[in-house]
């Protein structure tokens, strides 16, 4: 891997030059960013996947929807449709992508839309009969054609961005210097016992500016749920065998958590946002049938469940598929964070 990284470094240099020129054009006004008449909050990152962006976006939507009409706009990564589309309760992952579908199923009262052209997407949302009072952009920190009022950027505690390098040698979309554009930076997936000294070290490494706020979160796993019914599933620990099927950027923490339920884990890993084929389904079914323990389940992530739900699976397999919702837990000053955002939206909504 080290040799491959060295080989790819020249490509990372070229990539960095292109990104730097693009940001220079936006910073100097050669390329224009459009502002809108309602608050627009962006949730993003500077790395490729694995920061826990979707759970944090869901948490933000949950908090804001208590007081405002909220809409969520996503690119709809790996969807088969084009242009602007509003998610409905009947939408599929192929129409919207897995993350927007997951959000819509969790928050049916919120308008969830997809459009790679975020400017057009916002304009379409504002033309709805009951337009939103605030729009949350999912994964749009690099989409600078929209001037977000507040930028929230996540970095992974376990993969410090200040130790990484640009694509393709590393996982960075932009250099850590891009964090200067953020209003709030969240270090996600922290250990529960993160010390104040470690928090100060992160602040130093990330070079937090006076106008920025730094927060730390850990991930909390909720009760397992059935993919078929959405209802809680009581899983007997110790005696259970689990086939773990994942198509996310970093499945290792999820697999480690499952090992707390039972040591008998068979892991089947696919690439992030993987679209399950008929061959994949046959493979999953065959591996599951090879497990002789009658007390067996297929566990997947909530995001993968959004895609698997639309696959043609035998009913006896569907009934055995479970997912575990995850949600962020703030280690410090959660109330300060959400109060500041709500105060801003209240003052600037139309």
C-alpha positions in Angstrom: 0.0 0.0 0.0 2.9 2.4 0.8 4.4 1.8 -2.6 1.0 2.4 -4.3 0.6 5.6 -2.4 4.0 6.9 -3.6 3.1 6.0 -7.2 -0.2 7.9 -6.9 1.2 11.1 -5.2 1.9 12.8 -8.6 -1.8 12.4 -9.5 -2.7 13.8 -6.0 -0.5 16.8 -6.8 -2.3 17.4 -10.1 -5.7 16.9 -8.4 -4.7 19.4 -5.7 -3.7 22.0 -8.3 -7.1 21.7 -10.0 -9.0 21.9 -6.7 -6.9 24.9 -5.7 -7.6 26.8 -8.9 -11.3 26.1 -8.6 -11.4 27.4 -5.1 -9.4 30.5 -6.1 -12.0 31.2 -8.8 -14.8 31.0 -6.2 -12.9 33.1 -3.6 -12.2 35.9 -6.1 -15.7 35.9 -7.7 -14.7 34.5 -11.1 -17.0 31.7 -10.4 -20.2 32.9 -8.7 -21.9 31.5 -5.6 -25.7 32.1 -5.3 -27.3 33.2 -2.1 -31.0 32.5 -1.3 -33.7 34.3 0.7 -34.0 31.6 3.3 -31.3 30.0 5.5 -29.3 27.2 3.8 -27.3 24.9 6.1 -24.7 22.6 4.5 -23.5 19.4 6.1 -20.4 17.9 4.5 -16.8 16.7 4.8 -13.5 17.0 3.1 -12.9 13.2 2.9 -14.5 10.5 0.8 -17.1 8.8 3.1 -16.9 7.3 6.5 -17.4 10.4 8.7 -21.0 9.7 9.8 -22.4 12.5 7.8 -25.9 10.9 7.3 -26.6 10.3 11.0 -25.5 13.9 11.8 -27.7 15.2 9.0 -30.7 13.2 10.4 -30.0 14.5 13.9 -30.0 18.1 12.5 -33.2 17.5 10.5 -34.9 16.1 13.6 -33.9 19.1 15.7 -34.8 21.8 13.2 -38.1 20.2 12.2 -39.4 20.7 15.8 -39.6 24.5 15.1 -39.4 25.0 11.3 -40.6 23.7 7.9 -37.4 21.9 6.8 -36.3 20.4 3.5 -33.3 18.3 2.7 -31.6 18.5 -0.7 -29.1 15.8 -1.8 -27.3 14.9 -4.9 -28.7 11.4 -4.7 -25.5 9.6 -5.2 -25.7 6.5 -7.6 -29.4 7.0 -8.4 -30.5 6.1 -11.9 -32.7 9.2 -12.4 -31.6 12.6 -13.6 -32.5 16.2 -12.7 -34.8 17.2 -9.8 -36.9 14.6 -8.0 -38.9 14.7 -4.8 -38.7 11.6 -2.7 -42.0 9.9 -1.6 -43.0 7.0 0.6 -43.1 4.9 -2.6 -39.6 5.9 -3.9 -36.8 3.4 -4.4 -33.1 3.7 -3.9 -32.6 3.5 -7.7 -34.8 6.7 -8.0 -33.3 8.7 -5.2 -30.1 7.0 -3.9 -29.9 5.2 -0.6 -29.3 8.1 1.8 -32.2 10.4 0.7 -34.5 7.3 0.8 -33.3 6.5 4.3 -34.0 10.1 5.4 -37.4 10.2 3.8 -38.5 7.0 5.4 -37.3 8.3 8.8 -38.9 11.8 8.3 -41.9 11.4 6.1 -43.1 14.9 7.0 -39.9 16.5 5.6 -39.5 17.3 1.9 -36.5 15.3 0.7 -35.3 16.2 -2.8 -32.4 15.2 -5.1 -30.6 17.3 -7.7 -27.0 17.4 -8.7 -27.5 21.0 -9.6 -28.1 22.4 -6.1 -29.0 25.9 -7.2 -31.9 24.5 -9.3 -32.8 22.1 -6.6 -33.2 24.9 -4.0 -35.2 27.0 -6.5 -37.6 24.0 -7.1 -38.0 23.6 -3.4 -38.8 27.3 -2.9 -41.5 27.0 -5.7 -43.4 24.4 -3.8 -47.0 25.4 -2.6 -45.7 25.3 1.0 -42.0 26.2 0.7 -39.5 25.3 3.4 -38.2 27.8 6.0 -34.8 26.3 6.0 -33.0 23.9 3.7 -30.3 21.4 4.7 -27.8 20.5 2.0 -26.5 17.0 2.3 -22.9 16.5 1.3 -22.5 19.8 -0.5 -19.4 21.4 1.1 -17.5 21.3 -2.3 -20.6 22.4 -4.2 -19.8 26.1 -4.0 -22.3 27.3 -6.6 -24.6 27.7 -3.6 -23.5 30.0 -0.8 -24.5 28.2 2.3 -25.3 30.4 5.3 -23.8 27.9 7.7 -21.3 25.2 6.9 -21.0 22.1 9.1 -18.0 19.9 8.3 -17.3 16.5 9.8 -13.9 14.8 10.3 -13.3 11.3 11.5 -11.5 10.9 14.8 -10.1 7.6 13.7 -8.7 8.9 10.4 -7.4 12.5 11.1 -7.6 14.6 8.0 -4.4 16.5 9.0 -2.5 13.2 8.6 -4.1 12.3 5.2 -3.4 13.4 1.6 -5.4 14.2 -1.4 -7.1 11.8 -3.8 -6.1 9.3 -5.2 -3.2 8.7 -2.9 -5.3 9.5 0.1 -8.9 10.1 1.0 -9.1 13.9 1.0 -11.3 15.8 -1.4 -9.6 19.1 -0.3 -6.7 20.0 1.8 -7.3 20.6 5.5 -7.0 24.3 4.8 -10.5 24.1 3.3 -11.8 23.8 6.8 -11.4 27.6 7.0 -14.8 27.8 5.2 -16.6 25.9 7.9 -18.6 27.6 10.7 -18.9 24.4 12.7 -16.5 21.4 12.7 -17.5 18.1 14.3 -15.0 15.4 15.1 -17.1 12.3 14.8 -16.7 8.7 16.0 -14.8 9.7 19.1 -14.3 7.4 22.1 -16.8 7.9 24.9 -14.0 8.9 27.3 -12.4 11.6 25.1 -10.4 13.9 27.5 -10.3 17.7 27.5 -6.6 17.5 26.6 -7.4 15.5 23.5 -10.1 18.0 22.6 -7.5 20.8 22.9 -5.0 18.9 20.7 -7.7 18.4 18.0 -8.4 22.1 18.1 -4.7 22.8 17.6 -4.2 20.3 14.8 -7.3 21.6 13.0 -6.2 25.2 13.5 -9.6 26.3 14.8 -10.3 30.0 14.1 -12.0 32.4 16.5 -15.2 32.4 14.3 -15.4 28.6 14.4 -17.0 26.2 16.8 -15.5 22.7 17.5 -17.7 19.8 18.7 -17.0 16.2 19.4 -19.5 13.3 19.0 -19.6 9.6 19.5 -21.9 7.1 17.7 -24.6 5.3 19.6 -26.2 2.1 18.3 -30.0 1.9 18.8 -32.2 -1.2 19.0 -32.0 -3.6 16.0 -35.0 -3.4 13.7 -36.5 -5.7 11.1 -35.9 -4.5 7.5 -39.3 -6.0 6.5 -41.5 -4.4 9.2 -39.3 -1.7 10.8 -40.2 -3.1 14.2 -37.7 -3.7 17.0 -36.1 -7.2 17.0 -35.0 -8.9 20.2 -31.7 -10.6 19.4 -30.6 -13.3 21.8 -26.9 -12.7 22.5 -24.2 -15.4 22.6 -26.1 -18.2 20.8 -26.8 -16.2 17.6 -25.0 -16.5 14.3 -24.9 -13.4 12.1 -24.1 -12.8 8.4 -23.1 -9.2 8.3 -23.6 -7.6 4.8 -22.2 -4.1 4.4 -21.8 -1.7 1.5 -20.3 1.3 3.4 -17.0 3.1 3.4 -15.7 1.8 6.8 -17.7 -1.2 8.1 -15.2 -2.2 10.8 -16.8 -0.3 13.7 -20.2 -1.8 12.8 -18.7 -5.3 12.7 -16.9 -4.7 16.1 -20.3 -3.7 17.6 -22.0 -6.9 16.3 -19.3 -9.0 17.9 -20.6 -7.7 21.2 -23.9 -9.6 20.4 -22.2 -12.8 19.3 -18.6 -13.9 18.3 -20.1 -15.9 15.4 -19.9 -13.3 12.7 -19.5 -13.9 8.9 -18.7 -10.6 7.2 -19.5 -9.9 3.6 -18.2 -6.5 2.5 -19.1 -4.6 -0.6 -17.9 -1.1 -1.8 -19.6 2.1 -0.5 -23.1 2.6 -2.0 -22.9 -0.8 -3.7 -25.9 -1.6 -5.9 -26.7 -5.2 -5.1 -27.0 -7.4 -8.2 -28.8 -10.7 -8.7 -25.5 -12.5 -8.3 -24.9 -10.7 -5.0 -28.3 -11.7 -3.8 -27.6 -15.3 -4.7 -24.3 -15.1 -2.9 -25.9 -13.7 0.3 -28.6 -16.4 0.2 -26.0 -19.2 -0.3 -23.8 -17.9 2.6 -26.8 -17.6 4.9 -28.0 -21.1 4.1 -24.5 -22.5 4.9 -25.0 -21.3 8.5 -26.3 -24.3 10.4 -27.3 -22.5 13.6 -31.2 -22.2 13.5 -30.8 -18.9 15.5 -29.3 -16.9 12.7 -29.9 -13.4 11.2 -28.6 -11.2 8.4 -27.4 -7.8 9.7 -26.8 -4.8 7.5 -26.6 -1.1 8.0 -29.6 1.2 7.7 -28.2 2.7 4.5 -27.7 -0.8 3.0 -31.2 -1.8 4.1 -32.6 1.1 1.9 -31.0 -0.6 -1.1 -31.7 -4.2 -0.1 -35.4 -3.5 0.5 -35.9 -3.0 -3.2 -34.1 -6.2 -4.2 -35.9 -9.5 -5.1 -35.2 -11.5 -2.0 -37.0 -14.7 -0.9 -39.4 -14.0 1.8 -37.7 -16.3 4.3 -34.5 -14.3 3.8 -36.2 -10.9 4.0 -37.7 -11.8 7.4 -34.2 -12.4 8.7 -32.6 -9.1 7.7 -32.1 -6.6 10.4 -30.4 -3.2 10.6 -29.2 -1.1 13.6 -29.9 2.6 13.4 -27.1 4.8 14.7 -27.2 8.3 16.0 -24.6 10.9 17.1 -24.2 11.7 20.8 -22.5 15.0 21.6 -19.7 14.9 24.1 -19.7 18.7 24.5 -22.1 21.6 24.2 -24.9 20.1 22.1 -27.3 22.7 23.4 -25.1 25.6 22.3 -24.8 24.2 18.8 -28.5 23.7 18.1 -29.5 26.9 19.8 -27.2 29.0 17.7 -28.5 27.4 14.5 -32.2 27.8 15.5 -31.5 31.4 16.5 -30.0 32.1 13.1 -32.9 30.4 11.3 -35.5 32.3 13.3 -33.8 35.7 12.5 -33.4 34.9 8.8 -36.4 32.8 7.7 -39.0 34.3 5.4 
